[in-house]
Amino acid sequence: MSTTTTIETTTDNKTQFLQETLTGLQSEPKFMRSKYFYDATGDRIFQQIMEMEEYYLTNAEMEILRYQSAQLSQAITADGTAFDLIELGAGDATKSIHLLKSLLDNKMEFSYVPIDISEHVISDLEENLPKKLPELDIKGLNGDYFDMLKKATQLSDRRKVVLFMGANIGNMTIADAEDFCSSLKQLLSPNDLLIIGFDLKKNPQQILAAYNDKGGITRSFNLNLLQRINKELDGNFNLENFEHYASYDPASGACKSYLISLKNQIVNIGRQAIHFAENEYIFMEISQKYALSDIDQLAEKTGFKPLQRFFDQHQYFVDAIWKVD
Ligand SMILES: C[S@@+](CC[C@H](N)C(=O)[O-])C[C@H]1O[C@@H](n2cnc3c(N)ncnc32)[C@H](O)[C@@H]1O
């Protein structure tokens, strides 16, 4: 691997975006796949979300990475062998950069393989990370988690350390998270590691505020997916006819966001006409919150052994290290 900027892109991204969008909007109830939030505008709005006062998740995980990267890097490198550090849904890597720095400071032999469905994210990381960390060996992969993970695991026969942070696992239902972790385990080898972030159950008002901010940034983030469909899939959504709604259920730990149709309307996507009744909802995204016991259960059910946990000072968030059992 080298530091040259080669982006691997799946050719059928747009066809898949169209098919999955139509499937979701022709279903009852309607839904969208949250992975499509992240075009260049979505990436930018997500950065604004991360800076919001109400969005405690970023500060909490940032605190873990900023102050405990030395311990994290010690745990990853305990056996002293070279490895590939594969980050799923890397985003702008503002948190993982602390771990990368710590590994480089300790002269560890590793390659960094960020995977992200946003092409903009990968080109940005490949261009900018080497400026901040000149010794970093980086190869970005643009595409869906598992398509790219299969490629990533074939890049070398070194052991793998997979990073899955930012509560990305929370964007799955618990059942989907189990399938995801089981599939991930199938692609890894005994003793490979997973560092995985979970947002913990806490005061329901605090959670709801993070997904229903006063400034309306989360609202814009959700509406931007309709705008993206207009631009890329020849849609004609009128954004003023949809309203953002968020809910949190403290019993299940599921925080959900929806777009509500404000009137009876027809929206065209290419040649397909989609009917929305007044007050009909589109389910946009889940952000699942976990108790610590749920996390250990998830590890055990899916073939991982929990090794260590790293918390922020308020215990809002945890980054757990699991080993393939
Ligand atoms: C919530 S952001 C978190 C970014 C980063 N991990 C952090 O902690 O700040 C989610 C990132 O995952 C990417 N992503 C979402 N679904 C994906 C998928 N199915 N395959 C690959 N990347 C995905 C998005 O493009 C986005 O950059």
The ligand as a Tripos MOL2 file, in Angstrom:
@<TRIPOS>MOLECULE
LIG
   27    29     1     0     0
SMALL
NO_CHARGES

@<TRIPOS>ATOM
      1 C1        -22.5250    9.2420   11.6970 C.3       1 LIG1
      2 S1        -21.1650    9.4420   10.5930 S.3       1 LIG1
      3 C2        -19.8480    9.0180   11.7110 C.3       1 LIG1
      4 C3        -18.4800    9.3320   11.1910 C.3       1 LIG1
      5 C4        -17.3220    8.9530   12.1020 C.3       1 LIG1
      6 N1        -17.2390    7.5050   12.3050 N.3       1 LIG1
      7 C5        -17.4120    9.6470   13.4220 C.2       1 LIG1
      8 O1        -17.4630    8.9710   14.4380 O.co2     1 LIG1
      9 O2        -17.3940   10.8730   13.4640 O.co2     1 LIG1
     10 C6        -21.4020    8.0290    9.6180 C.3       1 LIG1
     11 C7        -20.3970    7.8350    8.4700 C.3       1 LIG1
     12 O3        -20.5950    6.4920    7.9800 O.3       1 LIG1
     13 C8        -20.7500    6.5180    6.5740 C.3       1 LIG1
     14 N2        -21.6880    5.4250    6.2440 N.ar      1 LIG1
     15 C9        -22.9930    5.3240    6.6100 C.ar      1 LIG1
     16 N3        -23.5300    4.1770    6.1480 N.ar      1 LIG1
     17 C10       -22.5310    3.5390    5.4670 C.ar      1 LIG1
     18 C11       -22.4610    2.2950    4.7660 C.ar      1 LIG1
     19 N4        -23.5160    1.4860    4.6810 N.pl3     1 LIG1
     20 N5        -21.2830    1.9470    4.2020 N.ar      1 LIG1
     21 C12       -20.1960    2.7710    4.2900 C.ar      1 LIG1
     22 N6        -20.2060    3.9700    4.9410 N.ar      1 LIG1
     23 C13       -21.3550    4.3390    5.5280 C.ar      1 LIG1
     24 C14       -21.2750    7.9100    6.2440 C.3       1 LIG1
     25 O4        -20.9670    8.3170    4.9290 O.3       1 LIG1
     26 C15       -20.6230    8.7810    7.3170 C.3       1 LIG1
     27 O5        -19.3900    9.3230    6.8820 O.3       1 LIG1
@<TRIPOS>BOND
     1     1     2 1
     2     2     3 1
     3     2    10 1
     4     3     4 1
     5     4     5 1
     6     5     6 1
     7     5     7 1
     8     7     8 2
     9     7     9 1
    10    10    11 1
    11    11    12 1
    12    11    26 1
    13    12    13 1
    14    13    14 1
    15    13    24 1
    16    14    15 ar
    17    14    23 ar
    18    15    16 ar
    19    16    17 ar
    20    17    18 ar
    21    17    23 ar
    22    18    19 1
    23    18    20 ar
    24    20    21 ar
    25    21    22 ar
    26    22    23 ar
    27    24    25 1
    28    24    26 1
    29    26    27 1
@<TRIPOS>SUBSTRUCTURE
     1 LIG1         1 GROUP 0 **** ****
